[in-house]
Amino acid sequence: MSSIEKDSTEEKKDKWYFYRRGDKLYDDEEYEDALQEFIKALELDPEFIDALHMTGVCLERLRKYDDAFFFYTKNISKDPNYTYSQYGAGNMMYRLRRYNQALEFFQKCVELEKDFTIGYNSLGLTFEKLGNIPRARDNLRKAVELDGSRDDFKENLSDLSKTKVNVIKKEKEGMRHYQQKEYAKALNAYDQIIISDPKNVEAWHMRGLQHEHLRNYTEALLNYTHAAKLDPKYFRSVLGMANMHFILGNLNLAKKHYSIVLKLDPNNQQATDNLKMIKERYQARVPSIYISYAAMDVYDFKINEVKDLLHQYGKFRKIYYYYIREDLNEHRSLYFDRILKCFDFIVVFFSSNTKSHTMKTAEWRAAMSSNKEILVIYEKIEDVPLILQKTYKGAYHIEYDHADIQDLAKEISVKISVYMKNKRLYEK
């Protein structure tokens, strides 16, 4: 009979009974079973602070960092002077890369216990992540002074003095080049970081971002994937993976990774919008029209009228209309590529605002290379039609007058009907 089985027959099953069982299972590294025992102790006494703390510790061992943080902070709310729960909460924030919050908990630890060596060590590592090298060095030195027997403390201090300073310098260099849109130079800086620190998640992510801007989408995907493998909770890299799958046409994988992003960051608007676009376009299996317009100003209501009239005249009950109120000159072609992949037909409106007639060259190339049917619509004003016809060769052109909005809608409807019949997109 095991010691735990013997305990169950001889001891009164109060909160301490379950706590001792959990403690023994924890020492045996059976964290899942230990967790259940500590939870049983809490069921008998929800205010049992030691059980609250150990529940957090078990969840931390099981890498359930958000849940662990919940129990650590719950314990802190009952006993703010519980140093190890303060430390545990700080550790969870550090693991989740919320370094400013981690700093607050670690500082509280050393305030509560002036010789709390692991607190000073963690403070040093956190200051390092925040780029404050002098404070990092001071705290790492303090940890070594208090406990010179810890080789890991000495190693952390040594690393800071050697490679880490270079890494931080390269991080700043890479960010500077990135902000200046010098993506190749930024890429070189992040390469140097990875040589010094192969497990630097941020460097792998930023390396992917440079490749994305350089339109090396497959390379970007590989880098985002490696970053996400190093830290599955780093949602920015998972979002990068989803975006690259989207661009490369791997829509099932894009959908999968956008869903993961929303679990990690429920309010992420880009993941929400792109996932909605994929679902509406590909799950419904219906033809779709992308309607975009530039600088329409007071004529915005005409676009909605055109949309309604297209429903009326064309009876396109199965068409998804999508339009963006945004100056096309500010449209980033990189993201325009993604949008176009989800639509069958592109309709671009231009008004008499001459600034709106110069569509970004890169964006126009993206539209023309998308193999989509493109319709350019513009007002009847002097010289503008000729300019647009020269600029947008290969597109279908329609001139319009705001007084003839119904005729315009009819002509668009005819054009789309012919297109859909030719492509056999009408639903039978």
ZIBELRA-V263794 format. One record per backbone hydrogen bond with DSSP energy under -1.0 kcal/mol. CO is the residue of the C=O (numbers start at 1). NH is the residue of the N-H. Records with the same first field share a line. If there is no record, write none. Layout:
# ZIBELRA-V263794
CO=NH, NH
This chain:
# ZIBELRA-V263794
2=6
3=7
4=8
6=10
7=11
12=14
14=18
15=19
16=20
17=21
18=22
19=23
20=24
21=25
22=26
23=27
24=28
25=30
26=29
29=31
30=34
31=35
32=36
33=37
34=38
35=39
36=40
37=41
38=42
39=43
40=44
41=45
45=48
47=49
48=52
49=53
50=54
51=55
52=56
53=57
54=58
55=59
56=60
57=61
58=62
59=64
60=63
63=65
64=68
65=69
66=70
67=71
68=72
69=73
70=74
71=75
72=76
73=77
75=79
79=82
81=83
82=86
83=87
84=88
85=89
86=90
87=91
88=92
89=93
90=94
91=95
92=96
93=98
94=97
98=102
99=103
100=104
101=105
102=106
103=107
104=108
105=109
106=110
107=111
108=112
109=113
113=116
115=117
116=120
117=121
118=122
119=123
120=124
121=125
122=126
123=127
124=128
125=129
126=130
127=132
128=131
131=133
132=136
133=137
134=138
135=139
136=140
137=141
138=142
139=143
140=144
141=145
142=146
143=147
147=150
150=154
151=155
152=156
153=157
154=158
155=159
156=160
157=161
158=162
159=164
163=167
164=168
165=169
166=170
167=171
168=172
169=173
170=174
171=175
172=176
173=177
174=178
175=179
176=180
177=182
178=181
181=183
182=186
183=187
184=188
185=189
186=190
187=191
188=192
189=193
190=194
191=195
192=196
193=197
197=200
199=201
200=204
201=205
202=206
203=207
204=208
205=209
206=210
207=211
208=212
209=213
210=214
211=216
212=215
215=217
216=220
217=221
218=222
219=223
220=224
221=225
222=226
223=227
224=228
225=229
226=230
227=231
231=234
233=235
234=237, 238
235=239
236=240
237=241
238=242
239=243
240=244
241=245
242=246
243=247
244=248
245=250
246=249
249=251
250=254
251=255
252=256
253=257
254=258
255=259
256=260
257=261
258=262
259=263
260=264
261=265
265=268
268=272
269=273
270=274
271=275
272=276
273=277
274=278
275=279
276=280
277=281
278=282
279=283
288=344, 345
289=322
290=347
292=349
296=299
297=300
299=302
300=303, 304
301=305
302=306
303=307
304=308
305=309
306=310
307=311
308=312
309=313
310=314
315=317
316=319
320=289
322=291
324=293, 326
327=330
328=331
332=336
333=337
335=339
336=340
337=341
339=342
340=343
344=373
345=290
346=375
347=292
348=377
349=294
353=356
354=357
357=359
360=364
361=365
362=366
363=367
364=368
365=369
367=370
373=346
374=396
375=348
376=398
377=350
378=400
379=381
383=387
384=388
385=389
386=390
387=391
388=392
392=395
396=376
398=378
400=380
401=404
404=408
405=409
406=410
407=411
408=412
409=413
410=414
411=415
412=416
413=417
414=418
415=419
416=420
417=421
418=422
419=423
420=425
